[in-house]
Amino acid sequence: MVNHQSKSWGACMAEPVVLSAGLNFLASKSPDALMDHFATKVFAPFGPLNLSPQERGHVMELIIALRFMQGWWQDPELKAFLPEWVNDMNIPKPVGILDCRSEPNGNMFLQQLRNAAFPYVLLPAANAGPDLRYSVFSCYDKTTYTRNSESSMYISVEEAQKNLATMKPANWYKSQAVLHTQCSEELKNHRFVHMRFELPDTAPSMAAGFKSGAVGNDFVICVNLTSDFALKFFGNKFVTSYQKFPTEKL
């Protein structure tokens, strides 16, 4: 994976060509292998040698990015969750992932908006809006690994409200006046599929509005672990591991 480092671009892993080739091979030839690997890492018990909640959240973003590398929208079972106008686009698989979470000016985000054929999955700058962008898809990911009770976990009302706010393209890069204006100009001719990931579930008081469907010219897919979409998107083993996580001894 390539990421933005200060004023230049660099690889964030050793031997990037070999590792990228391996990831691409597994993503296309053995899709369950990487998902099973990530599930083992994310849902390992807390401890000094294991991932922190924040690190687990970062891994979740990569898991979603992996599913985009696999072209999940081309799966016949998942096509059923998408509106006809998206399926008619015949969106190709991306060629790679660009990690721009540390990019200060949002330049790559703007380039992607300007180029409908932009071939990379983009992880935009933090707090800019979506957590992931590719083609018409914009993903917003809120996860928790902290119990709300002895047997349940769900994200807070505040986190759910943040997702709702960032799902509005008019709010993207709002803190950067020039870039916000540039984005606003590009957004006039765009339609989006907003994917609202709230895992394992949204806050109970927000559940009534947690529904998939058309919103104006756009489309929203709400994803928690009880949804049919999640089972087909993440796979049975991953969903089962997440559902068991709050009941296990941490």
C-alpha positions as CSV (number, residue, x, y, z in Angstrom):
1,M,0.0,0.0,0.0
2,V,1.2,3.5,-0.8
3,N,0.8,6.4,1.7
4,H,1.5,10.1,1.8
5,Q,4.6,10.9,4.0
6,S,5.1,14.6,4.6
7,K,5.9,16.1,1.2
8,S,6.3,12.9,-0.7
9,W,4.8,9.5,-1.3
10,G,6.2,6.3,0.1
11,A,5.5,2.6,0.8
12,C,4.4,1.8,4.3
13,M,5.6,-1.8,4.1
14,A,8.9,-3.4,3.3
15,E,9.1,-5.1,-0.2
16,P,5.9,-3.4,-1.3
17,V,5.8,-5.0,-4.8
18,V,6.0,-8.5,-3.4
19,L,3.5,-7.8,-0.6
20,S,1.1,-6.1,-2.9
21,A,1.3,-9.0,-5.4
22,G,0.5,-11.4,-2.5
23,L,-2.4,-9.3,-1.3
24,N,-3.8,-9.0,-4.8
25,F,-3.5,-12.7,-5.4
26,L,-5.2,-13.7,-2.1
27,A,-7.9,-11.1,-2.6
28,S,-8.8,-12.6,-6.0
29,K,-7.9,-16.3,-5.6
30,S,-8.5,-17.0,-2.0
31,P,-10.8,-14.3,-0.6
32,D,-11.6,-16.0,2.7
33,A,-7.9,-16.3,3.7
34,L,-7.3,-12.7,4.4
35,M,-10.7,-12.2,6.0
36,D,-10.0,-15.1,8.3
37,H,-6.5,-13.7,9.2
38,F,-8.0,-10.3,10.0
39,A,-10.7,-11.8,12.1
40,T,-8.1,-13.6,14.2
41,K,-6.2,-10.4,14.8
42,V,-9.2,-8.1,15.5
43,F,-11.0,-10.4,17.9
44,A,-8.0,-11.6,19.9
45,P,-8.4,-10.9,23.6
46,F,-7.0,-7.7,24.9
47,G,-3.5,-7.9,26.3
48,P,-0.1,-6.2,26.2
49,L,0.9,-7.9,23.0
50,N,-2.5,-7.5,21.2
51,L,-4.1,-4.6,19.4
52,S,-5.6,-1.6,21.2
53,P,-9.2,-0.6,20.4
54,Q,-7.9,2.2,18.2
55,E,-5.6,-0.2,16.3
56,R,-8.5,-2.6,15.9
57,G,-10.5,0.3,14.4
58,H,-7.7,1.0,11.9
59,V,-7.7,-2.7,11.0
60,M,-11.4,-2.6,10.3
61,E,-10.8,0.2,7.8
62,L,-8.3,-2.0,6.0
63,I,-10.8,-4.9,6.1
64,I,-13.4,-2.8,4.3
65,A,-10.7,-1.6,1.8
66,L,-9.8,-5.3,1.2
67,R,-13.4,-6.0,0.3
68,F,-13.3,-3.1,-2.2
69,M,-10.1,-4.6,-3.7
70,Q,-12.1,-7.8,-4.2
71,G,-14.9,-5.9,-6.0
72,W,-17.7,-6.8,-3.6
73,W,-20.3,-4.9,-5.7
74,Q,-19.7,-7.5,-8.5
75,D,-21.0,-10.3,-6.3
76,P,-24.5,-11.3,-7.5
77,E,-25.7,-11.6,-3.9
78,L,-24.5,-8.1,-3.0
79,K,-25.7,-6.6,-6.2
80,A,-29.2,-7.1,-4.9
81,F,-28.5,-4.5,-2.2
82,L,-27.6,-1.8,-4.7
83,P,-29.8,0.5,-6.8
84,E,-30.1,-0.2,-10.5
85,W,-28.2,2.9,-11.5
86,V,-25.1,1.6,-9.7
87,N,-25.3,-1.9,-11.2
88,D,-25.7,-0.4,-14.6
89,M,-22.3,1.4,-14.2
90,N,-20.3,-1.9,-14.3
91,I,-17.7,-0.4,-12.0
92,P,-14.3,-2.2,-12.3
93,K,-12.2,-3.4,-9.5
94,P,-9.5,-0.9,-8.2
95,V,-5.9,-1.4,-8.9
96,G,-4.7,-0.5,-5.4
97,I,-5.1,1.5,-2.2
98,L,-3.9,5.0,-1.5
99,D,-3.5,5.8,2.2
100,C,-3.9,9.6,2.4
101,R,-4.9,9.7,6.1
102,S,-1.9,11.9,6.9
103,E,-2.2,14.1,3.9
104,P,-2.8,17.7,5.1
105,N,-4.3,19.4,2.0
106,G,-6.8,16.8,0.7
107,N,-5.4,17.1,-2.8
108,M,-5.8,13.5,-3.7
109,F,-9.4,13.5,-2.4
110,L,-10.1,16.4,-4.8
111,Q,-8.4,14.6,-7.7
112,Q,-10.6,11.6,-7.1
113,L,-13.8,13.7,-7.2
114,R,-12.7,15.2,-10.5
115,N,-11.9,11.8,-12.1
116,A,-14.8,9.3,-12.4
117,A,-12.3,6.7,-13.5
118,F,-9.9,7.2,-10.6
119,P,-8.5,3.6,-10.2
120,Y,-7.6,3.6,-6.5
121,V,-9.4,3.0,-3.3
122,L,-8.7,6.2,-1.3
123,L,-8.4,6.4,2.5
124,P,-8.8,10.2,2.9
125,A,-7.4,12.6,5.4
126,A,-8.8,12.1,8.9
127,N,-11.9,14.1,9.9
128,A,-12.4,15.2,6.3
129,G,-15.6,13.2,5.7
130,P,-15.6,9.6,4.4
131,D,-13.2,7.0,5.8
132,L,-13.0,5.4,2.4
133,R,-13.8,6.5,-1.1
134,Y,-14.0,4.6,-4.4
135,S,-16.0,5.4,-7.5
136,V,-19.5,6.3,-6.3
137,F,-19.0,4.6,-2.9
138,S,-18.3,6.6,0.3
139,C,-17.8,4.7,3.6
140,Y,-18.2,5.9,7.1
141,D,-16.9,3.5,9.8
142,K,-17.7,3.7,13.5
143,T,-16.7,0.6,15.6
144,T,-16.4,-0.2,19.3
145,Y,-14.7,-3.0,21.3
146,T,-16.0,-1.7,24.6
147,R,-18.9,-3.4,26.3
148,N,-22.0,-1.5,27.1
149,S,-23.2,-4.3,29.3
150,E,-22.1,-7.8,30.2
151,S,-23.2,-9.1,26.9
152,S,-23.7,-6.2,24.4
153,M,-21.7,-3.6,22.5
154,Y,-22.8,-0.7,20.4
155,I,-21.4,2.6,19.4
156,S,-22.4,5.8,21.2
157,V,-25.1,8.3,20.2
158,E,-22.3,10.8,19.6
159,E,-20.5,8.5,17.2
160,A,-23.7,7.7,15.3
161,Q,-24.4,11.5,15.0
162,K,-20.9,12.0,13.6
163,N,-21.5,9.4,10.9
164,L,-24.7,11.2,10.0
165,A,-23.0,14.5,9.7
166,T,-20.1,13.3,7.6
167,M,-22.5,11.5,5.2
168,K,-23.5,14.9,3.9
169,P,-21.1,15.8,1.1
170,A,-21.7,19.5,1.9
171,N,-19.7,19.0,5.1
172,W,-16.6,17.5,3.5
173,Y,-13.5,19.5,4.3
174,K,-15.6,22.2,5.8
175,S,-12.8,23.4,8.0
176,Q,-10.6,24.2,5.0
177,A,-12.4,27.0,3.2
178,V,-10.6,26.9,-0.2
179,L,-10.7,23.1,-0.5
180,H,-14.3,23.0,0.7
181,T,-15.3,25.4,-2.1
182,Q,-13.4,23.3,-4.7
183,C,-15.1,20.1,-3.4
184,S,-18.5,21.8,-3.5
185,E,-18.0,22.7,-7.2
186,E,-17.2,19.1,-8.0
187,L,-20.1,17.6,-6.0
188,K,-22.8,19.2,-8.2
189,N,-22.7,16.4,-10.7
190,H,-22.1,13.4,-8.4
191,R,-24.3,10.7,-7.0
192,F,-23.1,8.6,-4.1
193,V,-23.7,5.3,-2.3
194,H,-23.1,6.2,1.4
195,M,-22.1,3.1,3.4
196,R,-22.8,3.7,7.1
197,F,-20.9,1.0,9.1
198,E,-21.8,1.1,12.8
199,L,-20.3,-2.1,14.3
200,P,-21.4,-4.2,16.0
201,D,-24.5,-2.0,16.1
202,T,-25.8,1.6,16.2
203,A,-26.9,3.2,19.5
204,P,-30.3,1.9,20.5
205,S,-31.8,5.4,20.4
206,M,-30.7,5.8,16.8
207,A,-32.0,2.5,15.6
208,A,-35.2,3.8,14.1
209,G,-33.3,5.9,11.5
210,F,-30.7,3.2,10.8
211,K,-32.3,2.1,7.5
212,S,-31.0,1.5,3.9
213,G,-32.6,3.1,0.9
214,A,-32.7,6.1,-1.5
215,V,-32.1,9.5,0.0
216,G,-32.7,12.1,-2.7
217,N,-30.4,11.2,-5.7
218,D,-28.1,9.2,-3.5
219,F,-28.4,5.8,-1.8
220,V,-27.6,4.8,1.8
221,I,-26.6,1.3,3.0
222,C,-26.7,0.9,6.8
223,V,-24.5,-1.9,8.1
224,N,-24.5,-3.5,11.5
225,L,-23.7,-7.1,12.4
226,T,-27.4,-8.2,12.3
227,S,-27.9,-7.1,8.8
228,D,-28.0,-9.5,5.8
229,F,-25.6,-7.2,4.0
230,A,-22.9,-7.7,6.7
231,L,-23.1,-11.4,6.5
232,K,-22.5,-11.4,2.8
233,F,-20.0,-8.5,2.9
234,F,-17.7,-9.7,5.8
235,G,-18.5,-13.4,5.7
236,N,-19.9,-15.8,8.3
237,K,-16.7,-16.4,10.2
238,F,-16.0,-12.7,10.6
239,V,-19.5,-11.8,11.7
240,T,-19.7,-14.7,14.1
241,S,-16.3,-13.7,15.7
242,Y,-17.5,-10.2,16.2
243,Q,-20.8,-11.3,17.7
244,K,-19.0,-13.6,20.2
245,F,-16.4,-10.9,21.2
246,P,-18.4,-9.1,23.9
247,T,-19.3,-12.3,25.7
248,E,-15.7,-13.6,25.8
249,K,-13.3,-12.8,28.7
250,L,-11.1,-9.9,27.7
